[in-house]
Amino acid sequence: MNINQAFEILQDAGGIRAARIITDNIKNPSRIRVWRMARALRRGVPVAKIIHQKWFYGLPFYTNKYTLDPRPDTETLVAAVIADNPQRPRILDLGTGTGCIIISLVKNIHGATGTAIDVSRGAIRVARRNIKKFDLSNKIKIVRASFGTQRAVREKFDIIVSNPPYIAIGDTRVDAGAMHDPKCALYAKNQGLAAYEQIATNARNWIKPNGKIYLEIGAGQMAAVKKIFESAGWQFNRAEKDLSGITRVLIFTI
């Protein structure tokens, strides 16, 4: 099958944009492979899950069914850390998924190193693959652990970052692509706030004096998350909005 035939089949299944992205990322496609990708498009599978690649902060990350696809909203989190111009920081990434956050930070902050944790074995494999891809194995350590326990890490860090699950269980206001993401990375108990409650308590043990924690939040969650962290002894620093004008990142100090 030539590339033009593949393009027509994929365009019929998922539109011209999806067809263009896929054909730009595959070479010598077999007929069977193209029809499989077309079926996936009709089921609403995101293009990133089909080609196993999603660009984030100028870098192409491997992704699969075990991780969230990196999203533009999360670039607000990375940009907030970089804007503070930290000096050779030690960074802890809670719930790393693809590793896109900590990798982007280490790539863009001179002397940065860190640790990334995730409870999912599948996500850990993806993060390790991306860390190796960008030649950062000597700068980023991966640990399988849950941020729900104080024993997750035994070091202290200058910076903690997290894009935790924050969608309330049962909330149907998610895009179709999210239906193909792992549920444990999307949904949290207590109206989507359970992960923040765990982090607010446990991250106190992992942060250095004057260190900062940067958190991605869902639309409309600022007041609730701010209350959780201030009740746990954190001091509110500032909020950052994403490109849509939605408050997307909260920063606290201890």
TIDRENGU-336143 format. One line per field, with one value per residue: x, y, z of N, C-alpha, C in turn; residue number from 1. Coordinates in pm, 1 decimal, decimal comma. Layout:
<nodes>
n_x [X|...] $
n_y [Y|...] $
n_z [Z|...] $
ca_x [X|...] $
ca_y [Y|...] $
ca_z [Z|...] $
c_x [X|...] $
c_y [Y|...] $
c_z [Z|...] $
nr [NUM|...] $
</nodes>
This chain:
<nodes>
n_x [84,3|61,1|158,9|-31,1|-268,5|-296,9|-334,8|-586,8|-760,0|-724,4|-804,8|-1076,5|-1154,0|-1077,4|-1047,8|-879,4|-663,3|-580,9|-510,5|-297,2|-105,9|-56,6|35,7|262,4|423,0|467,8|626,4|631,9|370,1|182,4|-105,2|-268,6|-187,5|-263,0|-544,0|-599,5|-525,5|-711,7|-950,8|-908,1|-913,2|-1183,1|-1297,9|-1241,1|-988,8|-711,5|-481,8|-219,9|-204,2|-211,9|10,8|195,2|325,6|367,5|399,6|550,6|624,1|812,1|935,1|940,7|749,9|729,9|430,9|166,8|-104,0|-84,2|-36,1|-120,8|-171,6|58,9|-44,8|-124,9|-208,8|-58,8|188,6|189,8|251,5|520,9|635,5|593,3|766,2|1018,3|1017,2|1071,2|1339,7|1516,1|1813,0|2022,6|1841,9|1707,0|1458,1|1134,5|901,9|571,5|374,3|452,2|394,4|436,1|673,9|709,1|700,6|913,8|1129,7|1121,0|1175,4|1433,9|1573,8|1562,0|1651,0|1946,0|2172,0|1979,6|1842,9|1676,6|1401,2|1152,1|831,8|590,3|298,2|216,4|317,5|324,8|334,6|578,9|754,5|717,7|806,6|1076,0|1162,2|1138,3|1314,4|1556,4|1557,3|1603,9|1851,9|1894,8|1939,3|2133,8|2061,2|1798,6|1612,0|1405,8|1134,0|920,7|640,6|387,6|243,7|81,5|187,6|413,2|655,7|737,3|951,8|1282,9|1437,0|1501,1|1375,8|1428,2|1229,4|898,4|683,7|364,9|112,6|-155,4|-420,3|-733,7|-999,4|-1336,5|-1483,3|-1714,2|-1769,6|-1859,7|-1757,3|-1533,8|-1297,6|-1329,2|-1094,2|-976,7|-1103,4|-952,5|-734,1|-551,8|-759,8|-683,4|-509,5|-662,0|-898,7|-1012,6|-1102,1|-1333,4|-1452,7|-1258,0|-1042,4|-883,7|-616,3|-474,3|-506,8|-355,1|-100,5|-57,0|-18,8|188,9|399,5|524,4|725,9|914,3|1017,5|1257,6|1361,1|1216,7|1156,4|956,3|629,0|464,8|159,1|-64,0|-404,0|-759,6|-1018,9|-1178,1|-1099,5|-935,4|-990,4|-1061,7|-833,5|-637,6|-728,3|-692,3|-411,2|-320,1|-432,2|-277,1|-42,0|103,4|215,6|52,7|175,6|146,9|-74,3|-110,6|-229,4|-360,4|-333,8|-593,7|-694,6|-770,7|-730,0|-463,9|-237,4|-106,7|107,9|295,4|471,8|671,8] $
n_y [-119,8|218,1|548,4|743,3|599,2|497,7|738,5|823,3|623,9|658,1|921,9|905,9|767,2|920,3|1191,1|1471,3|1589,5|1398,0|1192,9|1309,3|1347,6|1082,5|956,2|1104,9|1000,7|733,3|477,5|306,4|169,0|-120,3|-286,1|-415,9|-294,6|-28,9|-52,1|-138,0|88,3|266,9|157,0|199,7|480,1|523,7|428,3|628,4|646,2|832,9|1004,9|1014,6|784,2|596,3|633,2|630,3|856,1|1183,9|1528,2|1749,9|2037,8|2096,8|1853,4|1514,0|1267,6|924,9|740,9|538,4|303,7|291,2|535,4|884,0|1088,7|1344,9|1682,3|2010,5|2189,1|2114,0|2211,3|2460,7|2415,2|2328,5|2560,5|2742,7|2656,5|2686,4|2962,2|3061,5|3040,0|2841,9|2728,6|2480,3|2265,6|2001,1|1784,4|1653,1|1445,3|1372,9|1104,3|1039,5|939,6|956,4|1076,7|1326,9|1579,8|1602,8|1539,3|1746,4|1961,3|1900,1|1902,5|2171,3|2328,2|2433,0|2210,5|2069,1|1789,7|1481,7|1287,6|1060,8|938,9|674,3|476,8|290,2|9,7|-10,4|260,5|331,7|186,9|322,2|582,3|528,2|451,4|694,0|855,8|730,1|766,5|1041,3|1056,7|1083,7|924,1|936,3|1152,6|1149,1|962,8|677,0|564,2|316,1|386,3|507,9|828,4|841,7|747,9|815,1|695,3|688,1|826,9|903,8|1123,4|1482,3|1761,7|2043,3|2128,8|2025,3|1867,8|1806,7|1649,7|1539,4|1284,7|1439,6|1452,7|1423,1|1120,3|970,2|1201,5|1316,2|1498,8|1487,6|1479,7|1287,5|1152,8|1107,2|885,1|675,4|683,4|578,5|506,3|543,6|753,3|966,7|996,5|1078,6|1023,4|1186,0|1408,1|1456,6|1548,1|1391,6|1310,6|1549,0|1591,9|1382,1|1447,6|1701,9|1641,9|1441,3|1542,0|1731,8|1604,0|1572,4|1802,6|2064,8|2328,5|2638,4|2541,7|2474,7|2373,1|2271,3|2251,3|2100,0|2176,8|2112,0|2280,7|2530,3|2437,6|2578,5|2716,4|2505,5|2336,4|2511,9|2557,8|2301,6|2273,9|2495,9|2437,2|2225,7|2343,2|2470,0|2757,9|2979,7|3073,6|3162,0|3169,6|3028,8|3081,0|2889,1|2876,7|2915,2|3082,2|2970,0|2899,8|2704,0|2612,9|2588,1|2728,3|2658,5|2721,7|2601,3] $
n_z [0,0|-91,7|29,4|-28,2|-65,7|191,5|327,6|231,1|332,0|609,5|636,1|577,3|800,7|1025,6|966,9|805,7|946,4|1137,9|962,4|826,5|1032,8|1113,4|874,5|833,0|1022,8|981,5|790,9|481,5|511,4|592,5|451,2|639,5|878,6|835,1|812,2|1070,6|1218,7|1115,4|1211,3|1481,8|1491,8|1429,0|1659,5|1829,1|1937,2|2043,6|1825,0|1918,6|2075,9|1882,0|1713,9|1909,2|2012,1|2139,3|2125,9|2358,2|2524,1|2327,5|2278,5|2161,0|2300,3|2396,4|2426,3|2563,4|2626,9|2901,2|3011,5|3062,9|2779,3|2713,8|2769,0|2639,0|2844,1|3065,2|3010,9|3119,4|3385,1|3371,9|3260,8|3468,8|3670,2|3543,7|3503,6|3754,6|3774,8|3904,8|4078,0|3989,8|4079,0|4287,9|4193,3|4251,1|4106,3|4122,3|4046,6|3773,2|3511,6|3169,4|3213,8|3116,2|3242,0|3437,8|3273,5|3081,7|3250,4|3352,0|3114,4|3052,3|3262,9|3395,0|3538,4|3677,8|3851,8|3946,6|4090,8|3991,6|4056,5|4037,9|4071,0|3892,5|3711,4|3433,3|3356,6|3467,9|3307,2|3064,7|3134,1|3193,8|2941,0|2800,8|2945,3|2891,9|2615,0|2591,1|2696,6|2978,1|3194,3|3388,3|3533,0|3617,2|3841,0|3865,8|4056,2|4175,2|4339,5|4567,9|4607,9|4816,3|5049,0|5315,1|5298,0|5040,5|4921,8|5044,8|5047,2|5041,5|4860,9|4641,0|4475,4|4414,1|4189,8|4041,4|3851,9|3940,0|3956,5|3913,0|3847,9|3936,8|4046,8|3835,5|3698,5|3389,4|3217,7|3032,8|2765,1|2458,6|2398,5|2645,8|2738,7|2668,0|2824,5|3121,2|3395,0|3659,6|3650,2|3599,1|3760,7|4091,8|4432,8|4664,5|4528,7|4339,4|4483,5|4645,6|4592,2|4622,8|4894,4|5002,5|4901,6|5014,1|5282,4|5289,0|5130,6|5281,7|5412,1|5219,9|5117,0|5100,3|5329,9|5243,8|4996,7|4699,2|4591,4|4300,8|4144,7|3918,5|3854,6|3829,3|3639,6|3823,8|4073,7|4242,4|4493,5|4667,5|4663,0|4750,8|5012,5|5122,3|5118,2|5265,2|5510,7|5579,8|5643,5|5445,5|5256,2|5046,4|4730,8|4453,5|4164,3|3836,1|3506,9|3229,5|2865,3|2791,8|2977,1|3214,6|3556,7|3625,8|3755,9|4081,0|4325,8|4613,0|4920,9|5198,0] $
ca_x [0,0|141,6|121,6|-153,4|-380,6|-309,2|-391,0|-730,0|-829,8|-718,7|-885,4|-1216,1|-1179,8|-1056,3|-1030,8|-755,8|-553,9|-532,9|-444,1|-168,3|-11,5|-19,6|117,9|392,4|499,8|486,5|691,4|597,7|262,2|116,4|-250,2|-326,3|-160,3|-343,7|-683,0|-607,0|-523,5|-839,5|-1051,0|-881,2|-964,5|-1329,2|-1334,2|-1207,6|-855,5|-633,1|-371,7|-97,7|-204,6|-193,5|150,3|277,3|410,6|300,0|493,6|524,7|730,4|911,3|1000,9|849,6|747,8|660,6|314,3|84,3|-229,0|-57,7|-7,7|-189,5|-99,0|91,4|-139,7|-74,7|-235,1|47,0|305,7|182,0|322,0|664,1|674,1|592,9|891,0|1130,7|1010,5|1128,4|1485,2|1583,3|1955,2|2063,3|1748,0|1665,6|1315,3|1056,0|781,6|476,8|283,9|524,3|336,3|536,3|797,5|722,8|722,7|1049,0|1225,2|1122,0|1242,3|1578,3|1629,7|1558,2|1708,0|2085,8|2212,0|1866,0|1836,3|1557,8|1339,5|1014,1|765,0|457,3|257,5|184,6|433,2|323,7|382,1|722,6|825,6|712,7|894,8|1214,7|1190,6|1159,1|1437,8|1666,6|1551,3|1663,1|1985,2|1890,9|1941,4|2226,5|2008,5|1664,1|1590,6|1266,1|1098,0|780,5|589,2|265,8|259,3|-9,1|260,6|529,2|778,2|758,6|1090,6|1351,6|1518,6|1431,0|1391,8|1406,0|1105,7|809,4|584,0|268,9|-14,2|-221,3|-559,5|-815,8|-1137,8|-1424,8|-1537,2|-1849,1|-1778,3|-1857,3|-1709,2|-1397,9|-1299,2|-1336,2|-961,4|-946,3|-1161,6|-849,4|-627,4|-574,0|-853,0|-617,2|-438,3|-761,8|-1004,2|-978,6|-1215,8|-1361,0|-1476,7|-1134,5|-945,7|-814,1|-471,2|-418,4|-504,1|-238,9|21,7|-40,7|32,9|313,6|507,0|596,7|843,9|1002,8|1055,0|1358,0|1316,7|1202,5|1126,2|824,4|554,3|388,5|52,3|-169,4|-536,7|-869,0|-1094,2|-1265,7|-1053,8|-836,7|-1027,4|-1058,9|-694,9|-570,0|-769,1|-628,0|-267,4|-300,2|-467,8|-165,0|74,8|171,4|184,8|22,2|270,1|78,4|-144,5|-80,4|-337,3|-318,9|-358,5|-737,9|-731,5|-816,7|-628,2|-420,7|-124,4|-92,7|242,6|299,8|598,3|652,5] $
ca_y [0,0|339,8|643,3|813,6|510,0|496,9|868,3|826,3|536,9|720,3|1042,8|863,3|717,5|1015,8|1329,7|1503,4|1617,9|1270,2|1120,8|1372,8|1318,9|941,8|924,6|1170,2|929,2|592,2|454,1|178,6|106,5|-237,8|-271,2|-459,3|-192,8|89,5|-79,9|-140,2|227,3|326,3|109,1|269,1|616,5|520,7|405,0|747,6|638,3|950,8|980,1|988,7|645,4|512,6|642,5|620,4|974,7|1311,7|1636,3|1825,4|2135,2|2089,9|1723,3|1404,4|1164,9|797,9|723,3|422,4|292,7|293,9|671,7|996,6|1160,4|1482,1|1780,8|2148,4|2253,3|2080,8|2294,7|2572,5|2370,3|2332,9|2700,2|2810,4|2620,9|2747,6|3107,0|3094,3|3035,6|2769,6|2703,0|2339,8|2208,3|1861,3|1788,7|1531,6|1443,0|1279,0|1051,3|1090,8|899,0|946,9|1144,8|1448,8|1699,4|1609,7|1541,2|1882,2|2048,4|1870,0|1946,0|2316,3|2397,0|2392,9|2140,9|2004,5|1643,9|1451,8|1156,6|1052,8|821,5|638,5|348,5|201,2|-54,4|26,7|398,3|331,6|141,5|430,8|689,5|484,6|456,4|833,0|904,8|675,6|829,8|1174,0|1041,7|1146,2|818,8|976,1|1270,9|1124,0|829,8|634,8|481,3|274,4|416,8|587,9|948,6|827,9|700,8|896,9|620,5|684,7|869,2|932,5|1243,0|1610,3|1822,8|2187,3|2148,4|1911,4|1895,2|1697,8|1658,2|1420,4|1267,9|1540,2|1450,3|1353,7|993,2|987,3|1322,5|1277,8|1612,8|1463,0|1464,9|1148,0|1092,4|1065,7|753,5|576,9|701,0|496,6|571,5|580,5|879,2|1070,5|1012,7|1072,2|1029,6|1312,9|1511,7|1482,9|1616,2|1297,1|1311,0|1670,3|1571,4|1298,1|1521,5|1810,6|1584,2|1366,2|1619,0|1807,1|1526,4|1560,1|1934,9|2136,7|2460,9|2737,0|2475,2|2503,5|2266,2|2320,1|2154,4|2123,8|2156,6|2117,8|2406,2|2555,9|2371,2|2658,7|2744,1|2381,8|2289,3|2611,3|2531,7|2176,8|2294,1|2590,2|2366,2|2135,0|2421,5|2530,3|2898,4|3003,7|3162,3|3226,6|3083,4|3054,0|3043,5|2828,5|2961,1|2942,3|3172,5|2891,9|2878,4|2566,8|2575,6|2654,8|2713,6|2676,1|2702,9|2541,6] $
ca_z [0,0|-90,9|133,7|-68,1|-34,8|337,5|367,1|200,8|426,8|741,2|631,2|587,3|936,1|1134,8|923,5|735,4|1039,0|1191,1|853,0|798,6|1141,6|1110,7|756,9|851,1|1124,3|947,2|661,9|418,4|589,4|536,5|444,6|767,3|980,3|806,3|848,6|1217,6|1264,4|1077,0|1308,8|1608,0|1477,7|1436,0|1799,8|1905,8|1996,5|2004,7|1732,2|1995,8|2119,1|1762,8|1669,0|2030,7|2025,7|2162,3|2152,2|2480,5|2551,4|2221,2|2275,0|2124,9|2404,2|2375,0|2512,3|2530,1|2703,3|3044,7|3056,2|3002,6|2675,1|2756,5|2718,9|2642,2|2973,1|3160,1|2981,9|3213,8|3505,1|3341,7|3241,9|3599,0|3739,7|3472,7|3523,8|3885,2|3757,7|4013,5|4056,6|4005,6|4176,5|4295,9|4163,9|4271,6|4022,2|4182,2|3945,3|3656,2|3382,9|3062,4|3253,1|3035,8|3324,1|3493,4|3162,1|3026,9|3346,7|3355,6|2986,4|3037,0|3379,3|3407,7|3660,2|3745,5|3863,2|4024,8|4109,1|3944,5|4111,5|3988,6|4125,6|3781,2|3647,5|3292,9|3345,1|3499,0|3186,7|2966,8|3180,4|3174,1|2797,5|2762,0|3008,9|2812,6|2483,4|2598,7|2756,3|3110,0|3297,0|3495,0|3600,2|3670,1|3898,4|3865,9|4171,3|4178,8|4473,0|4572,2|4689,7|4928,9|5166,5|5348,7|5269,9|4895,8|4901,8|5171,0|5028,0|5040,7|4730,4|4628,8|4399,8|4391,7|4085,8|4025,6|3780,9|3993,8|3913,0|3981,2|3800,8|4030,0|3997,8|3783,8|3616,7|3247,9|3138,5|2984,2|2620,2|2414,0|2403,9|2782,2|2762,5|2637,8|2922,5|3241,7|3486,5|3785,1|3628,5|3574,2|3859,7|4233,7|4524,4|4731,7|4427,7|4267,3|4571,0|4733,8|4568,5|4682,9|5039,6|5031,0|4871,1|5111,1|5406,3|5275,8|5066,6|5385,3|5448,3|5103,9|5068,0|5177,1|5373,4|5136,1|4870,5|4642,2|4525,1|4186,4|4124,0|3819,7|3910,8|3734,9|3634,3|3937,7|4196,2|4314,5|4632,7|4745,4|4676,8|4835,9|5150,7|5164,9|5143,6|5375,8|5633,7|5609,9|5681,8|5331,5|5230,5|4905,7|4663,9|4341,9|4069,0|3695,2|3416,1|3103,3|2749,0|2782,9|3084,9|3330,5|3659,6|3600,4|3841,2|4210,4|4383,5|4757,7|4991,1|5330,9] $
c_x [87,7|82,8|-5,7|-277,8|-405,8|-375,3|-541,7|-810,4|-835,7|-801,2|-1033,4|-1251,0|-1173,4|-1034,7|-891,5|-637,8|-494,6|-457,1|-306,8|-65,2|36,8|70,8|253,7|482,4|515,7|550,4|652,3|486,5|202,7|-34,5|-315,6|-308,0|-247,3|-489,1|-701,3|-608,9|-654,5|-949,9|-1033,0|-932,9|-1115,9|-1377,6|-1300,1|-1072,8|-775,3|-517,6|-243,7|-88,7|-180,8|-49,2|248,3|374,0|324,6|405,5|451,0|646,4|847,4|983,7|900,4|857,6|675,2|544,5|239,8|-35,8|-208,3|-35,5|-106,5|-106,2|-65,4|-1,5|-83,0|-97,4|-120,1|175,8|306,5|258,3|473,3|711,9|681,7|720,9|1009,5|1134,4|1071,1|1281,0|1556,7|1727,2|1989,6|1970,8|1741,1|1513,7|1252,4|927,4|688,8|374,0|334,0|464,2|443,7|671,4|812,9|753,5|866,7|1154,4|1234,3|1194,2|1393,2|1646,0|1644,6|1614,5|1849,6|2112,1|2100,1|1880,1|1710,7|1516,8|1195,1|950,9|630,2|425,2|233,2|311,0|441,7|375,8|531,4|803,0|829,6|808,7|1041,8|1254,8|1218,1|1285,9|1560,3|1673,0|1620,3|1796,1|1995,1|1896,6|2033,9|2176,3|1871,6|1653,1|1441,3|1241,7|950,8|730,3|462,1|289,9|161,0|57,8|383,4|659,5|810,3|900,5|1149,8|1445,5|1433,5|1470,1|1367,7|1270,3|1028,2|707,3|487,6|151,0|-92,1|-358,3|-648,4|-958,9|-1222,7|-1477,6|-1682,7|-1868,1|-1761,7|-1803,5|-1560,9|-1405,4|-1292,9|-1201,6|-926,0|-1004,4|-1060,1|-725,5|-655,5|-658,5|-784,6|-540,4|-533,5|-847,6|-954,0|-1105,6|-1229,6|-1369,8|-1349,4|-1022,8|-858,7|-662,1|-406,3|-409,8|-383,8|-109,0|46,5|20,3|172,1|428,4|582,1|726,1|949,3|1056,3|1159,2|1300,1|1320,7|1179,5|985,4|762,3|464,9|286,3|-36,5|-302,9|-640,1|-939,5|-1185,6|-1219,1|-963,8|-870,1|-1014,5|-916,0|-615,6|-603,2|-700,7|-482,3|-243,2|-334,6|-357,3|-35,7|153,4|129,0|163,0|118,8|202,8|4,4|-104,1|-196,6|-281,3|-357,2|-506,1|-785,8|-783,9|-702,1|-588,9|-311,5|-128,0|46,1|234,5|443,6|568,6|734,6] $
c_y [124,6|441,2|718,7|729,7|505,9|625,7|871,8|743,0|602,0|848,9|1010,3|822,6|826,2|1159,7|1357,6|1527,1|1489,1|1193,3|1178,2|1339,4|1174,5|910,5|993,5|1091,8|779,5|582,2|315,6|105,3|-14,7|-214,6|-308,1|-352,0|-69,4|65,8|-86,9|1,3|298,1|284,6|179,2|412,5|620,4|496,1|524,9|743,4|760,4|912,3|946,3|843,5|550,4|514,5|634,8|737,5|1098,6|1416,8|1713,5|1912,3|2121,2|1958,3|1614,0|1289,8|1039,1|789,5|597,8|416,6|302,4|434,7|771,3|1048,0|1299,4|1582,4|1922,3|2218,5|2232,1|2156,7|2418,1|2540,4|2380,1|2477,6|2775,7|2781,9|2691,9|2898,4|3150,5|3083,7|2964,4|2735,7|2558,5|2264,6|2056,0|1861,9|1652,4|1543,5|1333,9|1234,7|1086,9|1052,1|880,7|1002,0|1280,2|1571,7|1707,3|1610,1|1681,1|1978,4|2025,4|1913,3|2098,7|2395,6|2345,7|2326,9|2069,2|1852,5|1610,7|1307,5|1164,3|926,6|800,9|501,3|245,5|142,0|-16,4|166,7|407,2|287,6|250,8|542,7|651,3|490,2|599,8|891,6|855,2|742,7|965,3|1175,5|1110,2|1044,9|853,5|1097,5|1249,6|979,4|800,2|540,9|444,0|291,9|499,3|711,8|949,0|776,8|786,0|827,8|614,5|724,6|906,5|1052,7|1367,6|1685,1|1972,7|2217,1|2017,7|1954,5|1777,7|1740,0|1533,9|1399,6|1366,9|1548,0|1370,7|1225,4|1014,7|1111,8|1283,2|1389,6|1594,7|1444,6|1317,2|1078,5|1040,4|928,3|642,8|594,2|612,2|572,2|619,2|711,6|996,0|1101,1|997,5|1083,9|1170,6|1427,6|1552,6|1540,9|1521,4|1300,4|1434,3|1657,4|1487,2|1374,9|1630,6|1760,7|1526,1|1447,6|1707,2|1736,6|1524,6|1692,8|1998,2|2268,9|2559,6|2672,7|2507,1|2378,5|2330,6|2212,5|2194,3|2094,1|2161,6|2252,3|2417,3|2495,3|2457,3|2674,7|2618,3|2334,0|2384,7|2586,7|2406,6|2201,5|2391,9|2525,1|2271,2|2210,4|2483,5|2676,1|2917,8|3105,3|3237,0|3121,6|3123,6|3004,2|2980,2|2920,9|2993,7|3037,6|3103,4|2878,0|2731,7|2519,8|2657,0|2625,4|2746,0|2660,7|2649,4|2617,3] $
c_z [0,0|7,5|99,8|-40,9|115,5|385,8|344,1|299,3|564,8|746,3|643,4|730,6|1042,3|1095,2|869,9|830,7|1094,4|1084,2|824,5|906,1|1134,6|992,4|762,0|945,1|1096,0|809,2|610,6|493,3|518,3|537,2|577,8|873,7|958,8|845,1|1000,3|1273,4|1230,6|1173,9|1442,4|1603,0|1489,6|1578,2|1887,1|1974,5|1951,5|1912,3|1807,7|2041,9|2001,5|1716,2|1784,9|2042,7|2045,8|2196,3|2275,8|2508,7|2453,5|2207,8|2240,2|2226,2|2358,0|2473,8|2470,2|2624,9|2854,1|3099,0|2995,8|2885,4|2728,3|2689,6|2729,2|2775,7|3070,6|3130,7|3071,5|3341,1|3484,7|3331,2|3374,8|3676,0|3675,5|3495,5|3656,5|3886,5|3872,8|3976,6|4091,6|4103,2|4171,2|4288,2|4189,8|4191,3|4073,4|4078,5|3807,4|3522,0|3277,5|3103,9|3186,5|3119,7|3370,9|3382,8|3103,4|3120,5|3347,4|3225,7|2978,2|3155,3|3400,9|3543,2|3732,6|3742,4|3942,6|4029,9|4061,5|4000,6|4044,2|4044,2|4016,4|3718,9|3499,9|3271,6|3371,9|3377,4|3080,2|3006,8|3161,0|3027,3|2752,7|2823,2|2932,2|2675,6|2483,4|2674,5|2892,8|3223,9|3413,0|3573,2|3664,2|3717,2|3900,7|3983,7|4160,8|4321,1|4459,1|4656,3|4806,2|5055,0|5189,5|5312,5|5120,6|4859,3|5036,9|5159,1|5045,3|4913,5|4736,0|4566,8|4393,4|4286,7|4078,0|3939,9|3822,5|3931,9|3987,1|3928,2|3899,2|3967,3|3955,9|3699,4|3469,8|3158,3|3102,4|2833,1|2582,7|2423,2|2541,5|2814,8|2735,9|2725,9|3043,9|3343,7|3613,7|3772,4|3608,4|3696,3|4002,9|4317,2|4581,6|4630,8|4355,2|4351,8|4653,1|4715,6|4631,1|4834,8|5079,2|5011,7|4975,2|5241,0|5387,7|5218,3|5165,6|5424,6|5337,9|5054,2|5160,0|5227,7|5256,8|4998,4|4825,0|4583,0|4419,5|4149,2|4007,8|3886,9|3799,4|3740,8|3756,3|4068,9|4283,8|4462,4|4718,4|4766,9|4765,9|4982,4|5204,4|5202,3|5257,5|5509,2|5677,5|5639,0|5568,1|5316,1|5081,2|4847,9|4549,4|4259,4|3927,9|3610,1|3289,2|2987,7|2729,3|2891,4|3209,0|3430,0|3659,0|3696,4|3969,7|4264,1|4530,9|4806,4|5130,3|5433,2] $
nr [1|2|3|4|5|6|7|8|9|10|11|12|13|14|15|16|17|18|19|20|21|22|23|24|25|26|27|28|29|30|31|32|33|34|35|36|37|38|39|40|41|42|43|44|45|46|47|48|49|50|51|52|53|54|55|56|57|58|59|60|61|62|63|64|65|66|67|68|69|70|71|72|73|74|75|76|77|78|79|80|81|82|83|84|85|86|87|88|89|90|91|92|93|94|95|96|97|98|99|100|101|102|103|104|105|106|107|108|109|110|111|112|113|114|115|116|117|118|119|120|121|122|123|124|125|126|127|128|129|130|131|132|133|134|135|136|137|138|139|140|141|142|143|144|145|146|147|148|149|150|151|152|153|154|155|156|157|158|159|160|161|162|163|164|165|166|167|168|169|170|171|172|173|174|175|176|177|178|179|180|181|182|183|184|185|186|187|188|189|190|191|192|193|194|195|196|197|198|199|200|201|202|203|204|205|206|207|208|209|210|211|212|213|214|215|216|217|218|219|220|221|222|223|224|225|226|227|228|229|230|231|232|233|234|235|236|237|238|239|240|241|242|243|244|245|246|247|248|249|250|251|252|253|254] $
</nodes>
